[in-house]
Amino acid sequence: MSEIIKLNQFDISKLNYSKPIHQQNVYYGSIDYNETACYIQTPKIVIDDIKVDNKQTYIIVKVDPTDFSLYDYFVKLDDHNVSSTYTSSNNWFNKELPMDVLEGMYRRITQPFKKGDIPTLTFKIPIQKQRVQCKIYDQSNTTLHFDQLSKGDMIACIIHIKGLKFLKKDYYCDLYISQIKLCKHMEYIIPNQCLIEGDDEETSLFDYEILDEEVILKSKEIIHLEQTMSTIQQNIDNQQQELLCLQQKIDNLK
C-alpha cells in the first residue's frame, strides 16, 4: 500500500526517477518516493476556478494566504525535476543537455506572482470515458459528485506525482488529484430553549458574575497599559524632535 506523505514529512532527496521510455508519441519516465508511488497530502486550499481545456479538466486552487508551504514545495519539485533531468541526461538521452536549454523546455507547475498576490496552482482531474476518476468526500467521508464542488470551496487533496513526460518541444511533471475532501464548515444547530441543567441556580449565577468581573478588570488593565505606552511614546517623539533641533544648531555653527 502506498504511503501518503504530508508536506512537513516530505524529503525531496527520496524521489527516484526512472529512465524515460518511448510510449506512442512521447517519452515517459516514472517518479517514485522511496521506492513506492508518490502521493502527497495538501493542506487546506481554496478552489479559485474549475475549467475544461482541450478535453482536460483542471482545478485551480489558492494557497493559504498565511502559509505558502504548498507553493514552496512545488517550487522545489520544479527545480528538482530540472536538475535531475540535467544530471541524468547522458544516461537518458545519450547526450548532455545544457541546463539553460532544459529550463527553457520545462513547463513549471508553479508560476511567478506579484508581491501582495496569493499564488495559485493548477491540478489535473483524471478523466476516463468522460467520467471523473478521483474520489471526492465530504467531512463525514460521504462520497460526493464532482459537480458538487464549486469556486470558493475549501478542500484538501491527495496529489499523485506520477512521472516526467517528454514531448518534442518541451516536458513537464505529470501529476493529478487522486482524492478530494470538501472541508465545508458544519452549520450550527442552536435550540430555542435552554437545555443546560444545573444543581444550584444561585451558584451558576455567581460563577458568571465572577467571570464578568475578571473580564472587566483585565479590560481596565489593558486600557491603562495602552495609555501609559502612549504617554511614553509621546515623550520619546518629543525628545527625538529636540535632538534633531540640537543637531541642526550644531551643524549651523560648524
SELOKE-960098 format. One line per 3 residues: number of its first residue (from 1); for each residue z, y, x of N, C-alpha, C. Coordinates in Angstrom, 1 decimal. Layout:
NUM> Z:Y:X:Z:Y:X:Z:Y:X ~ ...
END
This chain:
1> 0.0:-1.2:0.8:0.0:0.0:0.0:0.0:1.2:0.9 ~ -0.8:2.2:0.6:-0.9:3.4:1.4:0.3:4.3:1.2 ~ 0.7:5.0:2.2:1.8:5.9:2.2:1.4:7.3:1.8
4> 2.2:7.9:0.9:1.9:9.3:0.5:2.7:10.2:1.5 ~ 2.0:11.1:2.2:2.6:11.9:3.2:2.8:13.3:2.6 ~ 4.1:13.8:2.8:4.4:15.2:2.4:4.1:16.1:3.6
7> 3.9:17.4:3.3:3.5:18.3:4.4:4.5:18.4:5.5 ~ 5.8:18.4:5.2:6.8:18.5:6.2:6.9:17.3:7.1 ~ 6.2:16.2:6.7:6.3:14.9:7.4:5.0:14.6:8.1
10> 4.0:15.5:7.9:2.6:15.2:8.4:2.6:15.5:9.9 ~ 2.0:14.5:10.6:1.8:14.6:12.1:0.3:14.5:12.3 ~ -0.4:15.6:12.7:-1.8:15.6:12.8:-2.3:14.6:13.9
13> -1.4:14.4:14.9:-1.8:13.5:16.0:-2.0:12.0:15.6 ~ -1.5:11.7:14.3:-1.7:10.3:13.9:-3.0:10.1:13.1 ~ -3.8:11.1:13.0:-5.1:10.9:12.4:-6.1:10.2:13.4
16> -6.7:9.2:12.8:-7.7:8.4:13.6:-9.1:8.6:13.0 ~ -10.1:8.8:13.9:-11.5:9.0:13.4:-12.3:7.8:13.9 ~ -13.0:7.2:12.9:-13.9:6.1:13.3:-15.3:6.6:13.6
19> -16.1:5.9:14.4:-17.4:6.3:14.8:-18.3:6.4:13.5 ~ -19.0:7.5:13.3:-19.9:7.6:12.1:-21.0:6.6:12.2 ~ -21.2:6.0:11.0:-22.3:5.0:10.9:-23.3:5.5:9.9
22> -24.6:5.1:10.0:-25.6:5.5:9.1:-25.5:4.9:7.7 ~ -25.4:5.8:6.7:-25.3:5.4:5.3:-26.3:6.2:4.5 ~ -27.4:5.6:4.1:-28.5:6.2:3.4:-29.0:7.4:4.2
25> -28.8:8.7:3.8:-29.4:9.8:4.5:-28.3:10.6:5.3 ~ -27.1:10.0:5.5:-26.0:10.7:6.2:-25.4:9.7:7.2 ~ -24.6:10.3:8.1:-23.7:9.5:8.9:-22.3:9.8:8.4
28> -21.5:8.7:8.3:-20.2:8.8:7.8:-19.2:8.1:8.7 ~ -18.1:8.9:9.0:-17.0:8.3:9.8:-15.7:8.4:9.0 ~ -15.0:7.3:8.8:-13.7:7.4:8.0:-12.6:8.0:8.8
31> -11.6:8.5:8.1:-10.4:9.0:8.7:-9.2:8.2:8.2 ~ -8.3:7.8:9.0:-7.1:7.2:8.5:-5.9:7.8:9.2 ~ -4.7:7.6:8.6:-3.5:8.1:9.2:-2.5:7.0:9.6
34> -2.4:6.9:10.9:-1.5:5.8:11.4:-2.0:4.5:10.9 ~ -3.3:4.3:10.9:-3.9:3.0:10.5:-3.8:2.7:9.0 ~ -3.6:3.7:8.2:-3.7:3.5:6.7:-4.4:4.7:6.1
37> -4.8:4.5:4.9:-5.5:5.6:4.2:-4.7:6.9:4.2 ~ -5.3:8.0:4.3:-4.6:9.3:4.5:-4.5:10.0:3.1 ~ -3.3:9.9:2.5:-3.0:10.6:1.3:-1.9:11.7:1.5
40> -2.1:12.9:1.1:-1.1:13.9:1.3:-0.7:14.5:-0.1 ~ 0.6:14.8:-0.3:1.1:15.4:-1.5:1.2:16.9:-1.3 ~ 0.6:17.6:-2.2:0.7:19.1:-2.1:2.0:19.6:-2.7
43> 2.5:20.8:-2.3:3.5:21.4:-3.1:2.9:21.9:-4.4 ~ 3.7:22.6:-5.2:3.1:23.2:-6.5:2.1:24.3:-6.2 ~ 1.0:24.2:-6.9:-0.1:25.2:-6.7:-0.6:25.5:-8.1
46> -1.3:26.7:-8.2:-1.7:27.2:-9.5:-3.3:27.0:-9.6 ~ -3.8:26.5:-10.7:-5.2:26.4:-10.9:-5.8:27.8:-11.1 ~ -6.7:28.2:-10.2:-7.4:29.5:-10.3:-8.7:29.4:-11.1
49> -9.3:28.3:-11.0:-10.6:28.1:-11.7:-11.0:26.6:-11.7 ~ -11.7:26.2:-12.7:-12.3:24.8:-12.7:-13.8:25.1:-12.9 ~ -14.6:24.5:-11.9:-16.1:24.8:-12.0:-16.9:23.5:-11.8
52> -18.1:23.5:-12.3:-19.0:22.4:-12.1:-20.2:23.0:-11.3 ~ -20.5:22.4:-10.2:-21.6:22.9:-9.3:-22.4:21.7:-8.8 ~ -23.7:21.7:-9.2:-24.6:20.6:-8.8:-24.1:19.2:-9.1
55> -23.6:19.1:-10.4:-23.1:17.9:-11.0:-21.8:17.4:-10.3 ~ -21.1:18.3:-9.5:-19.8:18.0:-9.0:-18.8:18.9:-9.7 ~ -17.6:18.4:-9.9:-16.5:19.2:-10.5:-15.5:19.5:-9.4
58> -15.0:20.7:-9.5:-14.1:21.2:-8.5:-12.9:21.9:-9.2 ~ -11.7:21.9:-8.6:-10.6:22.7:-8.9:-10.3:23.6:-7.8 ~ -10.3:24.9:-8.1:-9.9:26.0:-7.1:-8.5:26.3:-7.4
61> -7.6:26.3:-6.4:-6.2:26.5:-6.6:-5.7:27.6:-5.7 ~ -4.7:28.3:-6.1:-4.0:29.3:-5.3:-2.7:28.7:-4.8 ~ -2.4:29.0:-3.5:-1.1:28.5:-3.0:0.0:29.4:-3.4
64> 1.2:29.0:-3.2:2.4:29.7:-3.5:2.4:31.0:-2.7 ~ 2.5:32.2:-3.3:2.5:33.5:-2.6:3.5:33.6:-1.5 ~ 4.6:32.8:-1.6:5.7:32.9:-0.7:5.7:31.7:0.4
67> 4.7:30.9:0.2:4.6:29.7:1.1:3.2:29.3:1.4 ~ 2.7:29.6:2.5:1.3:29.3:2.9:1.2:28.0:3.7 ~ 2.2:27.2:3.6:2.2:25.9:4.4:1.0:25.0:4.1
70> 0.6:24.9:2.8:-0.5:24.1:2.5:-1.8:24.6:3.1 ~ -2.0:25.9:3.0:-3.2:26.6:3.6:-3.2:26.4:5.1 ~ -2.1:26.6:5.7:-1.9:26.4:7.2:-2.2:24.9:7.6
73> -1.8:24.0:6.7:-2.1:22.6:7.0:-3.6:22.3:7.1 ~ -4.4:22.9:6.1:-5.8:22.7:6.1:-6.5:23.5:7.2 ~ -5.9:24.6:7.7:-6.5:25.3:8.8:-6.4:24.4:10.1
76> -5.2:23.7:10.2:-5.0:22.8:11.4:-5.9:21.6:11.2 ~ -6.1:21.1:10.0:-7.0:20.0:9.8:-8.5:20.4:10.2 ~ -8.9:21.5:9.7:-10.3:22.0:10.1:-10.4:22.1:11.6
79> -9.5:22.7:12.3:-9.6:22.8:13.8:-9.5:21.4:14.4 ~ -8.7:20.5:13.9:-8.6:19.2:14.5:-9.9:18.4:14.3 ~ -10.5:18.6:13.1:-11.8:17.9:12.9:-12.9:18.3:13.9
82> -12.9:19.6:14.1:-13.9:20.1:15.1:-13.6:19.6:16.5 ~ -12.4:19.8:16.9:-12.0:19.4:18.3:-12.2:17.9:18.5 ~ -11.9:17.1:17.5:-12.1:15.6:17.6:-13.6:15.2:17.7
85> -14.4:16.0:16.9:-15.8:15.7:17.0:-16.4:16.1:18.4 ~ -15.8:17.2:18.9:-16.3:17.6:20.3:-15.9:16.6:21.3 ~ -14.7:16.1:21.3:-14.2:15.1:22.3:-14.9:13.7:22.2
88> -15.3:13.4:20.9:-15.9:12.1:20.7:-17.5:12.1:20.6 ~ -18.1:13.3:20.8:-19.5:13.4:20.6:-20.3:12.5:21.5 ~ -19.9:12.3:22.7:-20.6:11.4:23.6:-20.6:10.0:23.0
91> -19.5:9.5:22.6:-19.3:8.2:22.0:-20.0:8.1:20.7 ~ -20.0:9.1:19.9:-20.6:9.0:18.6:-22.1:9.2:18.5 ~ -22.5:10.2:19.3:-24.0:10.6:19.2:-24.7:10.5:20.6
94> -24.1:9.9:21.6:-24.7:9.6:22.9:-25.1:10.9:23.6 ~ -24.4:12.0:23.2:-24.7:13.3:23.9:-23.5:14.2:23.6 ~ -23.2:15.1:24.6:-22.1:16.0:24.4:-22.6:17.3:23.7
97> -22.0:17.5:22.5:-22.3:18.7:21.7:-21.4:19.8:22.1 ~ -22.0:21.0:22.3:-21.2:22.2:22.6:-20.2:22.6:21.5 ~ -19.0:23.1:21.8:-18.0:23.4:20.8:-18.5:24.5:19.9
100> -19.2:25.5:20.4:-19.7:26.6:19.5:-20.7:26.1:18.5 ~ -21.5:25.1:18.9:-22.5:24.6:18.0:-21.8:23.8:16.9 ~ -20.8:23.0:17.3:-20.0:22.3:16.2:-19.3:23.2:15.3
103> -18.7:24.2:15.8:-18.0:25.2:15.0:-19.0:25.8:14.0 ~ -20.2:26.1:14.4:-21.2:26.7:13.5:-21.7:25.7:12.5 ~ -21.7:24.4:12.8:-22.2:23.4:11.9:-21.1:23.0:10.9
106> -19.8:23.1:11.2:-18.8:22.6:10.4:-18.5:23.4:9.2 ~ -18.5:22.8:8.0:-18.1:23.6:6.8:-16.6:23.5:6.6 ~ -15.9:24.6:6.8:-14.5:24.6:6.8:-13.9:24.4:5.3
109> -12.8:23.8:5.2:-12.1:23.7:4.0:-11.4:25.0:3.6 ~ -11.0:25.7:4.7:-10.3:27.0:4.5:-11.3:28.1:4.7 ~ -11.1:29.2:4.0:-11.9:30.4:4.2:-11.0:31.6:4.5
112> -11.4:32.6:5.3:-10.6:33.7:5.6:-10.3:34.5:4.3 ~ -9.2:35.2:4.3:-8.8:36.0:3.2:-8.2:37.4:3.7 ~ -8.3:38.4:2.8:-7.9:39.7:3.2:-6.3:39.8:3.2
115> -5.8:40.7:4.0:-4.4:40.9:4.0:-3.9:41.3:2.6 ~ -2.8:40.7:2.2:-2.3:41.0:0.8:-2.8:40.1:-0.3 ~ -4.0:39.4:0.0:-4.5:38.4:-0.9:-3.8:37.1:-0.8
118> -3.9:36.3:-1.9:-3.4:34.9:-1.9:-4.6:33.9:-1.6 ~ -4.5:33.1:-0.5:-5.6:32.2:-0.2:-5.8:31.2:-1.3 ~ -7.1:30.7:-1.4:-7.4:29.7:-2.4:-8.0:28.5:-1.6
121> -7.9:27.3:-2.2:-8.5:26.1:-1.7:-9.3:25.4:-2.8 ~ -10.5:24.8:-2.4:-11.3:24.2:-3.4:-11.3:22.7:-3.1 ~ -10.9:21.9:-4.2:-10.9:20.4:-4.0:-11.8:19.8:-5.0
124> -12.5:18.7:-4.6:-13.4:18.0:-5.4:-12.6:17.0:-6.3 ~ -13.1:16.9:-7.6:-12.6:15.9:-8.5:-13.6:14.8:-8.5 ~ -13.2:13.6:-8.2:-14.1:12.4:-8.2:-14.7:12.1:-9.6
127> -16.0:12.0:-9.7:-16.7:11.7:-11.0:-17.5:10.5:-10.8 ~ -17.5:9.6:-11.7:-18.3:8.4:-11.6:-18.8:8.1:-13.1 ~ -20.1:8.1:-13.2:-20.8:7.9:-14.5:-20.2:8.9:-15.5
130> -20.1:10.1:-15.1:-19.7:11.3:-15.9:-18.3:11.2:-16.4 ~ -17.5:10.4:-15.7:-16.0:10.2:-16.1:-15.2:10.6:-14.9 ~ -14.1:11.4:-15.1:-13.2:11.7:-14.1:-12.4:10.5:-13.6
133> -12.3:10.3:-12.3:-11.7:9.1:-11.8:-10.2:9.3:-11.4 ~ -9.8:10.5:-11.1:-8.4:10.7:-10.7:-7.5:10.7:-11.9 ~ -6.3:10.3:-11.7:-5.3:10.2:-12.7:-4.6:11.5:-12.9
136> -4.2:11.8:-14.2:-3.6:13.1:-14.5:-2.4:12.8:-15.4 ~ -1.2:13.4:-15.0:0.1:13.1:-15.7:0.7:14.4:-16.0 ~ 1.6:14.4:-17.1:2.5:15.5:-17.4:3.8:15.3:-16.7
139> 4.8:16.1:-17.1:6.1:16.0:-16.4:6.9:14.7:-16.8 ~ 6.5:14.1:-17.9:7.1:12.8:-18.4:6.3:11.6:-17.9 ~ 5.3:11.9:-17.0:4.4:10.8:-16.5:3.5:10.2:-17.6
142> 3.3:10.9:-18.6:2.3:10.5:-19.6:0.9:10.9:-19.2 ~ 0.0:10.0:-19.4:-1.4:10.2:-18.9:-2.1:11.3:-19.8 ~ -2.8:12.2:-19.1:-3.5:13.3:-19.8:-5.0:13.2:-19.5
145> -5.7:13.9:-20.3:-7.2:14.0:-20.1:-7.5:15.2:-19.3 ~ -8.5:15.2:-18.5:-8.9:16.3:-17.6:-9.1:17.6:-18.4 ~ -9.6:17.5:-19.6:-9.8:18.7:-20.4:-8.5:19.4:-20.8
148> -7.4:18.8:-20.6:-6.1:19.4:-20.9:-5.6:20.3:-19.8 ~ -6.3:20.3:-18.7:-6.0:21.3:-17.6:-6.7:22.6:-17.8 ~ -6.1:23.7:-17.5:-6.8:25.0:-17.7:-6.3:26.0:-16.6
151> -7.0:27.0:-16.5:-6.7:28.1:-15.5:-5.3:28.6:-15.7 ~ -4.5:28.7:-14.6:-3.2:29.2:-14.7:-2.1:28.1:-14.8 ~ -2.5:26.9:-15.0:-1.6:25.8:-14.9:-1.0:25.5:-13.5
154> 0.2:25.2:-13.5:0.8:24.8:-12.2:0.8:23.3:-12.1 ~ 0.3:22.8:-10.9:0.1:21.4:-10.7:0.6:21.0:-9.3 ~ 0.8:19.7:-9.1:0.9:19.1:-7.8:-0.1:18.0:-7.7
157> -0.6:17.8:-6.5:-1.8:16.9:-6.3:-1.5:15.9:-5.2 ~ -2.2:14.8:-5.3:-2.4:13.8:-4.1:-3.8:14.0:-3.7 ~ -4.0:14.4:-2.4:-5.3:14.6:-1.8:-5.6:13.4:-0.9
160> -6.8:12.8:-1.1:-7.2:11.7:-0.2:-8.2:12.3:0.8 ~ -7.8:12.3:2.1:-8.6:12.8:3.2:-9.4:11.5:3.7 ~ -10.7:11.4:3.3:-11.4:10.2:3.4:-12.2:10.1:4.7
163> -12.9:11.1:5.2:-13.7:11.0:6.4:-14.5:12.2:6.7 ~ -15.3:12.1:7.7:-16.3:13.2:8.1:-17.7:12.8:7.7 ~ -18.4:13.6:7.0:-19.8:13.4:6.5:-20.7:14.3:7.3
166> -21.7:13.7:8.0:-22.6:14.4:8.8:-24.0:14.5:8.1 ~ -24.5:15.7:7.8:-25.8:15.8:7.3:-26.8:16.3:8.4 ~ -28.0:16.7:8.0:-29.0:17.1:9.0:-28.6:18.4:9.7
169> -28.0:19.4:8.9:-27.8:20.7:9.5:-26.3:21.0:9.6 ~ -25.4:20.3:8.9:-24.0:20.6:9.0:-23.2:19.3:8.7 ~ -21.9:19.5:8.8:-21.0:18.4:8.4:-19.7:18.9:7.9
172> -18.9:18.1:7.2:-17.7:18.5:6.5:-16.7:17.4:6.4 ~ -15.5:17.8:6.0:-14.5:16.8:5.8:-14.5:16.3:4.3 ~ -14.7:15.1:4.1:-14.8:14.5:2.7:-13.4:14.2:2.2
175> -13.0:15.0:1.2:-11.7:14.8:0.6:-11.8:15.1:-0.9 ~ -10.9:14.5:-1.6:-10.9:14.7:-3.1:-9.5:14.5:-3.7 ~ -9.3:15.0:-4.9:-8.0:14.8:-5.6:-7.9:13.4:-6.1
178> -6.9:12.7:-5.8:-6.7:11.3:-6.3:-5.8:11.3:-7.5 ~ -4.8:12.2:-7.5:-3.9:12.3:-8.7:-3.5:13.7:-8.9 ~ -3.2:14.1:-10.2:-2.7:15.4:-10.5:-1.5:15.3:-11.4
181> -0.5:16.1:-11.2:0.7:16.1:-12.1:0.8:17.6:-12.6 ~ 0.8:17.7:-13.9:0.9:19.0:-14.5:2.4:19.4:-14.6 ~ 2.7:20.6:-14.0:4.1:21.0:-13.9:4.4:22.1:-14.8
184> 4.1:21.9:-16.1:4.5:23.0:-17.1:6.0:23.0:-17.4 ~ 6.5:24.2:-17.7:7.9:24.3:-18.0:8.2:23.7:-19.4 ~ 9.3:23.0:-19.5:9.7:22.5:-20.8:10.2:23.6:-21.7
187> 9.8:23.6:-23.0:10.3:24.6:-23.9:11.8:24.4:-24.2 ~ 12.5:25.5:-24.3:13.9:25.5:-24.6:14.1:25.2:-26.1 ~ 15.0:24.3:-26.4:15.3:24.0:-27.8:16.8:24.5:-28.1
190> 17.0:25.5:-28.8:18.3:26.1:-29.0:18.7:26.0:-30.4 ~ 19.7:25.3:-30.8:20.2:25.1:-32.1:20.8:26.5:-32.6 ~ 20.7:26.7:-34.0:21.2:27.9:-34.6:22.8:27.9:-34.7
193> 23.4:26.7:-34.8:24.8:26.5:-34.9:25.4:26.2:-33.6 ~ 26.7:26.5:-33.4:27.5:26.2:-32.2:27.8:24.7:-32.2 ~ 27.4:24.0:-31.2:27.7:22.5:-31.1:28.8:22.2:-30.1
196> 29.4:23.3:-29.5:30.4:23.1:-28.4:31.8:22.9:-29.1 ~ 32.5:21.8:-28.8:33.8:21.6:-29.3:34.8:21.9:-28.2 ~ 35.9:22.6:-28.6:37.0:23.0:-27.6:38.3:22.5:-28.1
199> 39.2:22.1:-27.1:40.6:21.7:-27.5:41.4:22.8:-28.0 ~ 41.2:24.0:-27.4:42.1:25.1:-27.7:41.3:26.4:-27.8 ~ 41.1:27.0:-29.0:40.2:28.1:-29.1:40.7:29.3:-28.3
202> 42.1:29.5:-28.3:42.6:30.7:-27.6:42.3:30.5:-26.0 ~ 42.5:29.3:-25.5:42.3:29.1:-24.1:40.8:29.4:-23.7 ~ 39.9:29.0:-24.6:38.5:29.2:-24.3:38.2:30.7:-24.3
205> 38.7:31.5:-25.2:38.5:32.9:-25.2:39.1:33.5:-24.0 ~ 40.3:33.1:-23.6:40.9:33.6:-22.4:40.1:33.4:-21.1 ~ 39.5:32.2:-21.1:38.7:31.9:-19.9:37.5:32.8:-19.8
208> 36.8:33.1:-21.0:35.7:34.0:-21.0:36.1:35.4:-20.6 ~ 37.4:35.9:-21.0:37.8:37.2:-20.6:38.1:37.3:-19.1 ~ 38.6:36.2:-18.5:38.8:36.3:-17.1:37.4:36.4:-16.3
211> 36.4:35.6:-16.8:35.1:35.7:-16.2:34.5:37.1:-16.3 ~ 34.7:37.7:-17.5:34.1:39.0:-17.7:34.8:40.0:-16.7 ~ 36.1:39.9:-16.6:36.8:40.8:-15.7:36.4:40.7:-14.3
214> 36.2:39.5:-13.8:35.7:39.2:-12.4:34.3:39.9:-12.2 ~ 33.5:39.7:-13.2:32.1:40.3:-13.1:32.2:41.8:-13.0 ~ 33.1:42.4:-13.8:33.3:43.9:-13.8:33.8:44.4:-12.4
217> 34.8:43.7:-11.9:35.4:44.1:-10.6:34.4:44.0:-9.5 ~ 33.6:42.9:-9.5:32.5:42.8:-8.5:31.5:43.9:-8.6 ~ 31.1:44.2:-9.8:30.1:45.3:-10.0:30.6:46.6:-9.5
220> 32.0:46.9:-9.8:32.6:48.1:-9.3:32.6:48.2:-7.8 ~ 32.9:47.0:-7.1:32.9:47.0:-5.7:31.5:47.2:-5.1 ~ 30.5:46.6:-5.7:29.1:46.8:-5.2:28.7:48.2:-5.3
223> 29.1:48.9:-6.4:28.7:50.3:-6.6:29.4:51.2:-5.5 ~ 30.7:50.9:-5.3:31.5:51.6:-4.3:30.9:51.4:-2.9 ~ 30.5:50.2:-2.5:29.9:50.0:-1.2:28.6:50.6:-1.1
226> 27.8:50.6:-2.1:26.5:51.3:-2.1:26.6:52.8:-1.9 ~ 27.6:53.4:-2.6:27.8:54.8:-2.4:28.3:55.2:-1.0 ~ 29.2:54.3:-0.4:29.6:54.5:0.9:28.5:54.4:1.9
229> 27.6:53.4:1.7:26.4:53.3:2.6:25.5:54.5:2.5 ~ 25.4:55.0:1.3:24.5:56.2:1.1:25.0:57.4:1.8 ~ 26.4:57.6:1.8:27.0:58.7:2.5:26.8:58.6:4.0
232> 27.0:57.4:4.5:26.9:57.1:5.9:25.4:57.4:6.3 ~ 24.5:56.9:5.5:23.1:57.1:5.9:22.7:58.6:5.9 ~ 23.3:59.4:4.9:23.0:60.8:4.9:23.5:61.5:6.1
235> 24.8:61.1:6.6:25.3:61.6:7.8:24.4:61.3:9.0 ~ 23.9:60.1:9.1:23.1:59.7:10.2:21.8:60.5:10.2 ~ 21.2:60.8:9.0:20.0:61.6:8.9:20.3:63.0:9.3
238> 21.4:63.6:8.9:21.7:64.9:9.4:21.9:65.0:10.9 ~ 22.6:64.0:11.4:22.8:64.0:12.9:21.5:63.9:13.6 ~ 20.6:63.1:13.1:19.3:62.9:13.7:18.5:64.2:13.7
241> 18.6:65.0:12.6:18.0:66.3:12.5:18.5:67.3:13.5 ~ 19.9:67.3:13.7:20.5:68.1:14.6:20.0:67.8:16.1 ~ 19.9:66.5:16.3:19.4:66.1:17.7:18.0:66.6:17.9
244> 17.2:66.5:16.9:15.8:67.0:17.0:15.8:68.5:17.3 ~ 16.6:69.2:16.6:16.7:70.7:16.9:17.1:71.0:18.3 ~ 18.2:70.3:18.7:18.7:70.5:20.1:17.6:70.2:21.1
247> 16.9:69.0:20.9:15.8:68.6:21.8:14.7:69.7:21.9 ~ 14.4:70.3:20.7:13.4:71.3:20.7:13.8:72.5:21.4 ~ 15.1:72.9:21.3:15.6:74.1:22.1:15.5:73.8:23.6
250> 15.9:72.6:24.0:15.8:72.3:25.4:14.4:72.3:25.9 ~ 13.4:71.8:25.1:12.0:71.8:25.5:11.5:73.3:25.6 ~ 12.0:74.2:24.7:11.5:75.5:24.8:12.1:76.3:26.0
253> 13.3:75.9:26.5:13.9:76.5:27.6:13.3:76.1:28.9 ~ 12.6:74.9:28.9:12.0:74.4:30.2:10.8:75.2:30.6
END
